[in-house]
Amino acid sequence: MKFRRTALLLAQVLASFAALAGACLALVWLENSVTSLPRPTLPPSAGEMQKTPLVLVDAGHGGHDGGAVAHGSIEKHLTLEIARRLRTHLEAAGLRVVMTREKDEFLPLDTRAALTARHGAAAFVSIHINTDGSGTAAEGIETYFAAKPSLSAIRQTGGKAAKRPASEDLAAQVQKHVCEATRAENRGIKDRGYVVISQAACPAVLVECGFLTNSAEAARLKDATHQEKLAQGIATGVKRFLQSRPAGSVVLAAK
Ligand SMILES: [Zn+2]
């Protein structure tokens, strides 16, 4: 009888040890599997979103306004293609992007420019394709900026737009990098008070991506590889410009 009680007690003690060891093993496994799981990524807070610069991308023309027509292409379709590719490159660089239009629709120029203030854009890029009325020889890329913002842009920004010489810097960066990426002829940057850029409430440029009137360039502009190079070059220019801005004016994700 005494022997049976001792044996029972021993069995109980052993069982407790086994349970404890099992629990420990389970804990170790649980810990390992938890640490090997990917950490949940929290969505960026409203404050962080505010700090990520927003680029407003404008595909020129649209709807009843086709823009230039030559060599079987219509400008409004090419600008939308390049603008979509530009958005992809800018987003890949960690920037926020809003498009003025995402389909074949008409938008007045002042409406496009006003979107810069509504979205608090850090930069505005309008995509166009050039034509040369005097012949078919002209080719290459040129980027326009408006040194003098319009009165409405100055009003919209409470006077800040009057003090921004930054559009020329943005134009220089975009022109440099888009020409490097495409090896297209560099026609330089030009100061012109086009409505869509002069009424923008942030640094703004209009890129003429090539001449539709030049048959060789018209063929390139239709080519997806060339469109990619245009988009990549413009995106690099925008990125360099934003990175060069004084600390605190814009915050760019490291890339
Ligand atoms: Zn145009």
Residues whose N, C-alpha, C, O or C-beta is under 5 A from the ligand:
A	BS01	ZN	G60 G67 H128 I129
